[in-house]
Amino acid sequence: MTEYVVTPEQMKTAEQGCEKYSISLATLMDNAGAAVADLALKLLKEPEKAEIMILCGGGNNGGDGYVAAKLLSKVCARVNVTALSEPSTELCRNAFDRCKAGISGELIYVNNALELACEYIDKADLIIDCIFGTGFHGEIEPVENTEELRFRVPIRPITKIINASNESSAVRLSVDIPSGCNALTGEVAGCAFRADYTLSLGAYKTGHIHSPCSDYCGELVLADIGIPDNAYEGYTAVISSEKDFAAKLPTRRRISHKGDYGRLLNIAGSENYVGAAWLSTNAALHVGTGLVTLCSVKSVTTAVSITLHESTYLPLTDRAHIENEHINDILSAAENATAVLIGCGTGCSEDIARITTSLIKYAGCPVIIDADGLNSIASHINEIKDNNGMVILTPHLKEFSRLSGLDMGYIQKNKLEVARLFAKQYNVHLLLKDAYSVYAAPDGFTAVNLSGNDALAKAGSGDTLAGTIAGLIASGAGINDGVTAGAYLFGKSAELAAETHDTRSILPSLLPSEYGRIIKSIV
């Protein structure tokens, strides 16, 4: 199935559209409950000894929890269910009625036994949050200094339940979206369930990738609950995943030579930023680019050439920074390139701005602009509108704020929309880098990358990613494919490295060495 990112309204339309395919909402709920139970069992080391607490609201999200409770009771030692409100939908009521006599633990009505519910939460090995789901738009009352306030101030039951869950040492699983988070905007009003895992049903929701909700989701997992692709009449983005990764890579042939796999001109580095040039060049080599030329000042090309023997070098000057007086040499080198990357460690200057805008105007190949290249053109942003549709910008949130003039907080809560609008307005391909990066093309196509981990929160990650993307595009990938495949590959390399190393010690310079293993395992 295609992995979509949808709004709650788009999800509702898709669910209702299942009737065309003789798939009832009751069937979707049964499938959802089964998916919750399946993931729960995978998260438990010894399910037959485990104690589970399932928190159920009155809507269909609660119904998913009731279905899961009955299924888990067949395997787990004890499954307790806390009903936080009366069932408010027919589907939830039916699931509730089936659950009442079929669980291995207790069914607790929170208004009558709040302290008992908290006691069982404290004992649980796994807590499953099925309180609100995607329909939540309100606010859960915040509670501070819970221990001190508990016996002096009346506390809403849901608030107390969520705080007790967040303080528990149990594994926490949210169904569809953590309760207290807005599934459309990602906003969190008051307190919210802080999940270790979030099982998204059918499709990812826009709120999942927006801050601060993304901080509450933990690891995102997608469940196929039986909604056909054709039922999605509208969606906001697609997910870049392993399923389509292999098809995005340039084809390689047994009988071939380096010229068949492209030429990348990498304009990078300065006296103070030698590492950025090394990292971006190294990454481009590791994705199979036929020929990579590092164009920089002499101190950089000399330093990088000591350890990177496969690259060629174009030293420009003995000075500390690349200057506009070398534009003719740069444009001449770009004539033979299949892609140009500019900005990694060049320093921010009017010279780099002029070189970048000249490349946009005269280079006959894709131009990838990163880091200092982006910062240099921020004050000349309108000059990039007149381009050939082959300009790729790769800003992180702060860089994008400079480019767009938008507030950082606003960008974080509206990543999909601001990326799409910017790409269309300036006729560029945009990769807005974040924990969940967003790619937007000029034609409105939008994708989200979910791969990666906190190992990437280090200097040098952006340079490595830029080289990865530029190398793929130079070697023959289309721009859409090169950007999305590059973002996925880079994030996946961090995940693979984390299987044997703590994320604190993983360096961006080492990640391209994982690319070959990842590609071989998929292709």
C-alpha positions in Angstrom: 0.0 0.0 0.0 1.0 3.6 -0.6 1.9 5.4 2.7 0.1 8.7 2.9 0.1 11.7 5.2 -3.4 12.9 5.6 -5.5 15.4 7.6 -8.1 14.0 10.0 -10.8 15.1 7.5 -9.1 13.3 4.7 -8.8 10.2 6.9 -12.5 10.3 7.6 -13.3 10.6 3.9 -11.1 7.6 3.2 -12.8 5.5 5.9 -16.2 6.4 4.6 -15.1 5.6 1.1 -14.4 2.0 2.0 -18.1 1.3 1.7 -17.5 1.3 -2.1 -15.3 -1.7 -1.6 -17.7 -3.5 0.8 -15.5 -2.8 3.8 -17.5 -1.7 6.8 -16.3 0.7 9.5 -16.8 -2.2 12.0 -14.3 -4.3 9.9 -11.8 -1.4 10.0 -12.2 -1.2 13.8 -11.6 -5.0 14.1 -8.5 -4.7 11.9 -7.3 -1.7 14.0 -7.7 -3.6 17.2 -5.9 -6.6 15.8 -3.0 -4.3 14.7 -2.8 -2.8 18.2 -2.7 -6.3 19.8 -0.1 -7.5 17.3 2.3 -4.5 18.0 1.7 -4.8 21.7 2.8 -8.5 21.7 6.0 -7.5 19.8 6.8 -4.8 22.4 6.5 -7.3 25.3 9.5 -9.5 26.1 7.3 -12.1 27.8 3.6 -11.5 26.9 2.4 -14.5 28.8 3.7 -12.9 32.0 2.8 -9.3 31.2 0.3 -7.0 32.8 -1.3 -4.4 30.4 -3.4 -1.4 31.0 -5.6 -0.1 28.1 -7.1 3.4 28.5 -10.3 3.8 26.5 -12.3 6.9 25.7 -15.8 7.0 24.4 -15.1 7.3 20.7 -14.0 4.9 18.0 -10.4 5.2 19.3 -11.7 3.7 22.5 -13.4 1.0 20.5 -10.0 0.0 19.0 -8.8 -0.4 22.5 -11.7 -2.6 23.6 -11.1 -4.9 20.5 -7.4 -5.1 21.4 -8.1 -5.9 25.0 -10.1 -9.0 24.2 -7.5 -10.2 21.8 -4.6 -9.6 24.2 -6.4 -11.4 27.0 -6.0 -14.6 25.1 -2.2 -14.3 25.5 -1.2 -12.0 28.3 -1.4 -12.7 32.0 -3.6 -9.7 32.9 -5.3 -7.1 30.7 -6.9 -4.3 32.6 -9.1 -1.7 30.9 -9.9 1.7 32.2 -13.0 3.3 30.7 -12.6 7.1 30.9 -16.1 7.8 29.6 -19.2 6.1 28.4 -19.1 4.8 24.7 -20.4 7.7 22.5 -20.5 5.9 19.2 -22.3 2.7 18.1 -19.1 1.1 17.1 -17.4 1.8 20.4 -20.5 0.5 22.3 -20.5 -2.8 20.4 -16.8 -3.2 21.1 -17.3 -2.3 24.7 -20.1 -4.9 25.1 -17.9 -7.6 23.5 -15.0 -6.7 25.7 -16.8 -6.7 29.1 -16.9 -10.4 29.6 -13.8 -11.3 27.6 -10.8 -9.7 29.4 -8.4 -11.4 31.8 -8.2 -8.4 34.2 -10.5 -5.8 35.5 -12.8 -3.3 33.7 -12.4 -0.1 35.7 -14.8 2.9 35.4 -12.5 5.8 36.2 -15.1 8.0 37.8 -15.7 5.4 40.4 -12.2 4.0 40.9 -9.6 6.6 39.8 -7.0 5.6 42.5 -7.4 1.9 41.5 -6.8 2.8 37.9 -3.6 4.7 38.8 -2.5 1.7 40.9 -2.8 -0.7 38.0 -1.0 1.9 35.7 1.9 1.8 38.1 2.1 -2.0 37.9 1.7 -2.3 34.2 4.4 -3.5 31.8 2.6 -1.8 28.8 0.1 1.1 28.8 -2.0 1.5 25.6 -3.5 4.9 25.0 -6.9 4.8 23.2 -8.5 7.9 24.9 -9.1 10.5 22.2 -7.6 9.6 18.8 -7.7 12.0 15.9 -10.9 13.8 16.8 -9.3 15.6 19.8 -9.4 19.4 19.4 -9.8 20.6 23.0 -7.5 21.0 26.0 -6.5 18.7 28.8 -6.0 20.6 32.0 -2.3 20.9 32.8 -1.1 19.8 36.2 2.2 20.8 37.7 3.9 19.4 40.9 1.4 16.5 40.8 2.6 14.9 44.0 2.1 18.1 46.0 -1.3 19.0 44.5 -2.8 15.5 44.5 -4.5 15.8 47.8 -5.2 19.5 47.9 -6.8 20.3 44.6 -9.4 18.5 42.5 -7.8 17.0 39.5 -9.7 15.9 36.3 -9.5 12.1 36.0 -8.1 12.2 32.4 -5.3 14.5 33.5 -4.4 12.3 36.4 -4.5 9.2 34.3 -2.2 10.7 31.7 0.2 12.1 34.3 0.3 8.7 36.0 1.0 7.0 32.7 3.8 9.4 31.8 5.4 8.8 35.2 5.2 5.1 34.8 8.2 2.9 33.8 6.0 0.9 31.5 6.3 0.9 27.7 3.7 3.4 26.4 1.8 2.9 23.1 -0.6 5.4 21.6 -3.1 4.4 19.0 -3.3 6.8 16.1 -2.0 9.8 18.0 -1.0 10.6 21.6 -4.1 11.8 23.5 -3.9 15.5 24.0 -2.3 16.1 20.6 -4.1 17.8 17.7 -3.9 15.4 14.8 -4.2 18.2 12.3 -1.8 20.9 13.6 0.4 18.9 16.0 -0.4 21.4 18.8 -0.5 20.2 22.4 -2.9 21.9 24.7 -2.2 21.3 28.4 -0.8 17.8 29.1 -0.6 14.9 26.7 0.3 11.2 26.7 4.0 10.8 26.0 4.3 7.6 23.9 7.3 5.4 23.2 5.5 4.2 20.1 2.5 5.6 18.1 0.6 3.2 15.9 -0.9 5.2 13.1 -4.0 3.6 11.6 -4.3 3.5 7.8 -2.2 6.6 7.1 0.1 9.0 9.0 -1.6 12.2 10.2 -0.3 15.7 9.6 0.0 16.3 13.3 2.6 13.5 13.6 5.3 15.4 11.8 4.6 18.8 13.3 6.1 20.0 16.6 5.4 19.6 19.4 3.2 16.5 18.7 6.2 14.8 17.0 8.0 15.0 20.4 5.2 13.0 22.0 4.9 10.2 19.4 8.0 8.3 20.0 8.6 5.9 17.2 6.0 6.0 14.5 4.6 2.7 13.2 2.0 2.4 10.4 -0.8 -0.2 10.5 -2.6 -1.4 7.4 -6.2 -1.7 8.5 -7.6 -2.6 5.1 -8.2 0.8 3.5 -7.6 0.6 -0.3 -5.4 3.2 -1.9 -8.3 4.2 -4.1 -10.3 5.3 -1.0 -7.9 8.2 -0.4 -9.5 10.9 -2.6 -7.2 13.5 -1.0 -3.9 13.4 0.8 -1.3 15.9 1.9 1.9 14.0 1.2 3.4 10.6 0.7 6.1 8.8 2.8 9.5 8.1 1.4 10.1 4.6 2.4 12.1 1.4 1.6 9.3 0.2 -0.6 10.0 2.5 -3.4 13.7 3.2 -2.6 15.2 0.7 -5.1 13.3 2.1 -8.0 14.7 5.6 -7.4 18.3 4.5 -7.7 20.1 5.0 -11.1 20.5 1.7 -13.0 24.1 0.3 -13.1 25.3 -2.0 -15.9 28.1 -4.6 -15.9 29.6 -3.1 -19.1 30.1 0.6 -18.2 32.6 3.3 -17.3 32.8 6.3 -14.9 31.3 8.6 -17.4 28.1 6.6 -17.4 27.5 7.6 -13.8 27.7 11.3 -13.9 30.0 14.2 -12.9 29.4 16.2 -9.8 31.1 19.6 -9.3 31.2 20.2 -5.5 31.9 23.9 -4.7 32.6 23.6 -1.0 34.9 24.5 1.9 37.0 27.4 3.1 40.0 27.9 5.3 37.9 27.4 8.5 35.6 24.7 7.1 37.7 22.0 5.6 35.5 19.2 7.1 32.4 20.3 5.2 34.2 19.8 1.9 35.4 16.4 2.9 32.1 15.2 4.2 30.0 16.3 1.2 32.6 14.9 -1.3 32.9 11.6 0.6 29.1 11.1 0.6 28.8 11.7 -3.1 31.5 9.1 -3.8 29.7 6.5 -1.7 26.4 6.7 -3.7 28.2 5.8 -6.9 28.9 9.1 -8.7 31.2 8.4 -11.5 33.4 11.5 -11.0 33.4 14.0 -8.2 35.4 17.2 -8.4 36.0 19.3 -5.3 36.3 22.9 -6.2 37.7 25.0 -3.4 40.6 27.1 -2.1 44.0 25.4 -2.2 44.3 24.8 1.6 41.0 22.8 1.4 41.8 20.7 -1.7 45.3 19.9 -0.3 43.9 18.8 3.0 41.0 16.7 1.6 43.2 15.0 -1.1 45.3 13.4 1.7 42.5 11.0 2.6 40.0 11.2 -0.3 41.9 9.7 -3.2 39.0 9.0 -5.5 38.0 12.6 -6.0 39.5 15.1 -8.4 40.3 18.6 -7.4 40.0 22.1 -8.8 42.0 24.5 -6.5 41.1 28.1 -7.1 43.2 30.4 -4.9 45.6 30.7 -2.0 43.1 32.9 -0.2 40.8 31.8 2.7 37.6 31.8 0.7 36.2 31.3 -2.8 35.7 34.6 -4.4 33.6 35.8 -7.4 36.7 36.5 -9.5 36.9 32.8 -10.1 33.4 32.6 -11.6 34.6 31.9 -15.1 36.6 28.9 -13.9 33.6 27.6 -11.9 31.2 28.0 -14.8 33.6 26.4 -17.2 33.8 23.3 -14.9 30.0 23.3 -14.5 29.7 22.9 -18.3 30.8 19.2 -18.0 28.9 18.5 -14.8 25.6 16.5 -14.5 25.0 18.3 -11.2 26.5 21.1 -9.1 26.5 21.3 -5.3 27.4 24.7 -3.7 27.5 26.0 -0.1 28.9 23.3 2.2 31.4 25.2 4.4 32.1 28.0 1.8 31.3 30.7 4.3 28.5 33.2 3.8 29.3 36.1 1.6 28.2 38.3 -1.3 30.8 36.4 -3.5 29.1 33.1 -2.8 25.7 34.8 -3.5 26.9 36.0 -6.9 28.5 32.6 -7.8 25.3 30.8 -6.7 23.0 33.0 -8.7 25.3 32.7 -11.8 25.1 28.9 -11.5 21.3 29.1 -11.3 21.3 31.2 -14.5 23.9 29.5 -16.6 24.5 25.9 -15.4 22.6 23.5 -17.7 22.2 20.9 -14.9 20.6 20.6 -11.5 22.1 22.9 -8.9 21.9 21.9 -5.2 22.3 24.8 -2.8 23.1 24.0 0.9 24.3 25.7 4.1 26.3 28.9 3.3 25.0 28.9 -0.2 21.5 29.3 1.2 22.5 31.9 3.8 24.3 33.9 1.1 21.2 34.1 -1.2 18.7 34.8 1.5 18.8 38.5 0.8 18.6 37.8 -2.9 15.8 35.3 -2.8 13.7 36.9 -5.5 16.6 36.4 -8.0 16.2 32.7 -7.9 12.6 32.7 -9.2 13.8 32.8 -12.8 15.3 29.4 -13.1 15.1 26.3 -15.2 13.2 24.2 -12.6 16.4 22.3 -11.6 17.3 24.2 -8.5 17.3 22.2 -5.2 17.4 24.0 -1.8 18.2 21.9 1.3 17.7 24.3 4.3 17.2 23.3 8.0 14.4 25.2 9.8 16.5 28.2 10.8 17.9 28.6 7.3 14.4 28.3 5.8 13.3 31.0 8.2 16.0 33.3 6.7 14.9 32.4 3.2 11.2 32.7 3.7 11.0 35.4 6.4 8.7 33.2 8.4 8.9 32.7 12.1 10.5 29.4 13.2 7.6 28.5 15.5 5.2 29.0 12.6 7.3 26.8 10.3 7.5 24.0 12.8 3.7 23.8 13.1 3.1 24.2 9.3 6.0 22.4 7.6 4.0 20.7 4.9 2.1 23.8 3.8 5.0 26.3 4.0 7.3 23.9 2.1 4.7 23.4 -0.7 3.9 27.1 -1.1 7.6 28.1 -1.2 8.5 25.5 -3.7 5.7 26.6 -6.0 6.3 30.3 -5.5 10.0 30.1 -6.3 9.9 27.2 -8.8 12.4 25.2 -6.7 12.7 21.7 -5.2 12.9 22.1 -1.4 14.0 19.7 1.2 13.1 21.2 4.6 15.3 19.4 7.0 14.0 18.4 10.4 13.6 15.2 12.5 10.9 14.5 9.9 12.1 16.2 6.7 9.6 17.5 4.1 10.3 17.5 0.4 8.2 19.7 -1.9 8.5 20.0 -5.7 7.4 23.0 -7.8 4.4 21.0 -9.2 3.0 20.4 -5.7 4.2 16.9 -5.0 5.1 16.6 -1.4 6.9 13.8 0.5 7.9 13.2 4.1 11.0 11.3 5.3 10.7 9.4 8.6 14.1 7.6 8.7 16.8 8.7 11.0 17.5 9.2 14.7 19.2 11.6 17.2 22.7 10.6 15.9 22.1 13.1 13.1 21.9 16.0 15.6 25.5 16.8 15.0 27.6 19.2 13.0 28.4 17.7 9.6 25.1 15.9 9.1 23.8 18.5 6.6 27.0 18.4 4.6 26.8 14.6 4.4 23.2 14.7 3.3 23.8 17.3 0.7 26.6 15.3 -0.8 24.4 12.2 -0.8 21.6 13.9 -2.6 23.9 15.7 -5.1 25.7 12.4 -5.9 22.5 10.6 -6.6 21.2 13.3 -8.9 24.6 13.6 -10.6 24.7 9.9 -11.3 21.3 9.8 -13.0 18.5 9.9 -10.5 15.7 12.3 -11.2 15.4 15.3 -8.9 12.4 14.0 -7.0 14.0 10.5 -6.7 17.4 11.8 -5.8 16.2 14.1 -3.0 13.8 11.6 -1.4 16.1 8.6 -1.8 19.0 10.5 -0.5 17.1 11.7 2.6 15.9 8.1 3.3 19.4 6.6 2.7 21.1 9.0 5.1 18.5 8.5 7.8 18.6 4.8 7.4 22.3 4.7 7.7 22.0 6.3 11.2 19.4 3.7 12.2 21.7 0.9 11.0 24.7 2.4 12.9 22.6 2.6 16.0 22.1 -1.2 16.0 25.7 -1.6 17.2 26.6 1.9 18.6 25.1 4.4 20.9 23.8 7.3 19.0 26.1 9.7 20.9 29.2 8.2 19.3 28.0 7.9 15.7 29.7 10.5 13.5 28.3 11.8 10.1 31.7 11.0 8.5 31.1 7.3 9.1 27.6 7.0 7.8 28.3 6.8 4.1 30.2 3.6 4.7 26.8 2.0 5.6 25.2 3.0 2.2 26.5 -0.1 0.4 25.0 -2.5 3.0 21.7 -0.7 2.9 21.4 -0.6 -0.9 22.5 -4.2 -1.3 19.9 -5.3 1.2 17.1 -3.5 -0.7 18.0 -3.8 -4.3 
